[in-house]
């Protein structure tokens, strides 16, 4: 059989490649794992109890409707409405097997081979991989100061082939939260050119404010230009149950359901039950975990303020620290390998998120116990000395 270029030309999973380094690792002290952006703590008891109960129900293994469990769609529509001071209906919600799938079905609904999508740097690697496999050209635009996405750069990048602008806020890998007025500028560009604004809001509940992330849903015509993507994985510590959501116009959701029906049929029922239990019974738990992550990030900023070993915190927020390493003459992949093998720290090279090597490393700060943050800075100082 013959394998085809659409996958042969793509990179392997950066997460998989990073974790493969562990086969070479001979630890001399406890591993500090800041690689994958997934909660290191278990799901709340309310979710665990609901999963156990749901598994014993007669129809636990049955399909659900393609759009998702009706109670989950209703509960999430209420959550979005409250969080954004707007009115979002269940008909605007499509439940997916994680936020990655939400992006994939949205992109397939909005783009075709030969089209372009504007992607501010740095990108989330799975977004970039999917676009390239689909024959869609990601048009990279440089960020502004502090790695903030730049609306003016995006406006200059629009062509007759542009079908969408992509934002991730808070950013992965930077952690940068895009202000609501900047998001509004991106939405205005999309409306001006009759293209979509796709916003991946996976880390929405890990921002440093409870204000609405943006005001786009207050516009009665928001569905004509906005597609919002969400994840329950980080909120409720259920990444393996694969459940996310796409918020869009009913007309776009109808088309996205055609894609979902072919690749998944529906998101797993058990994951949807877990997400519903979280929305109904564990929002206080979620808020508490978000505060814990914020405390870690504050401690991380303090620990990095002295630039240990020359490593510099260039940006940070939500789950992440975006770190510039002090070895411009070395490939970042080699630096990351050395940090693991010699200093027992696992992180993702910034080359996973950029088209070139800018000497950056992503650290998933949320994965570290609070007590280990000073130890992390100490080891960086060792590595840079």
HUVENWO-V116454 format. One record per run of one state. SS is the DSSP state (a for helix, b for strand, c for the rest). FROM is the first residue (numbers start at 0). TO is the last residue. If there is no record, write none. Layout:
# HUVENWO-V116454
ss=SS from=FROM to=TO
ss=SS from=FROM to=TO
This chain:
# HUVENWO-V116454
ss=c from=0 to=3
ss=a from=4 to=7
ss=c from=8 to=12
ss=a from=13 to=23
ss=c from=24 to=30
ss=b from=31 to=32
ss=c from=33 to=43
ss=a from=44 to=54
ss=c from=55 to=68
ss=a from=69 to=83
ss=c from=84 to=88
ss=a from=89 to=91
ss=b from=92 to=95
ss=c from=96 to=97
ss=a from=98 to=109
ss=c from=110 to=114
ss=b from=115 to=119
ss=c from=120 to=123
ss=a from=124 to=132
ss=c from=133 to=135
ss=b from=136 to=140
ss=c from=141 to=143
ss=a from=144 to=146
ss=c from=147 to=149
ss=a from=150 to=156
ss=c from=157 to=160
ss=b from=161 to=167
ss=c from=168 to=178
ss=a from=179 to=191
ss=c from=192 to=194
ss=b from=195 to=199
ss=c from=200 to=202
ss=a from=203 to=205
ss=c from=206 to=214
ss=a from=215 to=217
ss=c from=218 to=220
ss=a from=221 to=223
ss=c from=224 to=224
ss=b from=225 to=230
ss=c from=231 to=231
ss=a from=232 to=235
ss=c from=236 to=237
ss=a from=238 to=240
ss=c from=241 to=242
ss=b from=243 to=246
ss=c from=247 to=248
ss=a from=249 to=262
ss=c from=263 to=267
ss=a from=268 to=280
ss=c from=281 to=281
ss=a from=282 to=303
ss=c from=304 to=306
ss=a from=307 to=309
ss=c from=310 to=310
ss=b from=311 to=316
ss=c from=317 to=318
ss=b from=319 to=323
ss=c from=324 to=330
ss=a from=331 to=342
ss=c from=343 to=343
ss=b from=344 to=345
ss=c from=346 to=346
ss=b from=347 to=348
ss=a from=349 to=351
ss=c from=352 to=358
ss=b from=359 to=363
ss=a from=364 to=366
ss=c from=367 to=368
ss=a from=369 to=383
ss=c from=384 to=384
